Amino acid sequence: MKNAESYKWFIVFLLSIVALLNYLDRQMLSTMKPAMQIDISELQTATNFGWLMAVFLWIYGFMSPIAGLIADRTNKKRLIIGSLFIWSFVTFAMGYATTFNQLFLLRALMGVSEALYIPAGLSLITDFHSSKTRSLAIGMHMTGLYLGQALGGFGATIATEFSWQVAFRAFGLIGMLYSIVLVIFLRNPSSEITQKSNTKSPLKKPVWAVLKILLSNLSFWIILFYFAVPSLPGWGVKNWLPTLFAGKLNIDMAQAGPISTITTAISSFFGVIIGGIISDKWVKTNIRGRVYTSVIGLSLTIPALVMIGYGTSITHAVGAAVCFGLGFGIFDTNNMPILCQFVDSKYRATAYGLMNFMGIMAGAIITSWLGKSTDKGNLAHDFAFLAGFVLLAVIIQITFLRPQVRDFVEE
């Protein structure tokens, strides 16, 4: 790129494709259960399938704080490229799995490798972007996550036309090849850019000292809570909405997969852009602009969850999924920018790693719970029940989260 101003947006483009592959590789498993259970009999129960998805979340969650600590202390470019290559290789290897135990182990390895990306990727973007463009930049990166989620819905389609093995092998190979592209074009920020975005070179503080700084900050505890609670319905929608749609609407999973993932993902795609633009403008005139934007997004998911659970037609289901995706996107794009109002740049990857840990742990719990709920026939009711938890998060966020600056810099 000719100059730093152009490159800071080019890097968002590069990483949005990594984000797409990150979600696509993990998401397509949720839509390929009918095809996979023919070859692997253990997947015929929803509980076992729930454990297969949950092991990824447990490992991903426990690795997230470690990944954040690593990202704050190492070369982010190398970490991102290494993470992409390894999880893509794992995806490729899943195409050769023949037993439940093999799939279980590979999903666990995917959790390790994918966890290394998000803290490093988001931290690198905030290194290049100041508070003037931070929410929009994060939002554009998030579009990759949601496009990956949408494309993951076509895993069932590919499995039907070819095989589930071909789906895993093809997307794994694409990811490994794209890691070569990043070797050529991805770079770390220059000193001029870091000064412009209030980013400092990380201090080599011991882990306990960094954790003490973060965990002694009351606002960070509030951020952890309001980030974790929406992860309950967030991961529930990602992992179980295809199953709910197939059952409620009496359609094949090859149709339910794309319908459910596309409606939520595409609406979230627009949500992160809308939320990013509104937040970047609002914070210029009101220091709580990002918080208010996030609250608006979360509030949209509350009626959506009720309708997902109790809607009786495809119009109700799709409309509710669109509303949920739009609201969740507005919320999602503002998490890292809000964090930047309370945490210094030296610790942001670690802080986001802790946030990811809380969110993923919530996701692992809800994924297993909804698996059991599916076997009992209570999936729709339990989706609607989650709206109450989101309402509590909204109340706490709007009441207690009060930033004092647009971009926090440690004295």
Secondary structure, DSSP 4 states (H G I P E B T S, - for coil): --SHHHHHHHHHHHHHHHHHHHHHHHHGGGG-HHHHHHH-GGGGSHHHHHHHHHHHHHHHHHHHHHHHHHHTTS-HHHHHHHHHHHHHHHHHHHTT--SHHHHHHHHHHHHHHHHTHHHHHHHHHHHH--TTTHHHHHHHHHHHHHHHHHHHTTHHHHHHHS-HHHHHHHHHHHHHHHHHHHHHH--PPPHHHHHHTT--PPP---HHHHHHHHHT-HHHHHHHHHHHTTHHHHHHHHHHHHHHHHHHHT--HHHHHHHHHHHHHHHHHHHHHHHHHHHHHHHHH-TTHHHHHHHHHHHHHHHHHHHHHH--SHHHHHHHHHHHHHHHHHHHTTHHHHHTTTS-GGGHHHHHHHHHHHHHHHHHHHHHHHHHHHHHT-HHHHHHHTHHHHHHHHHHHHHH---S-SS----
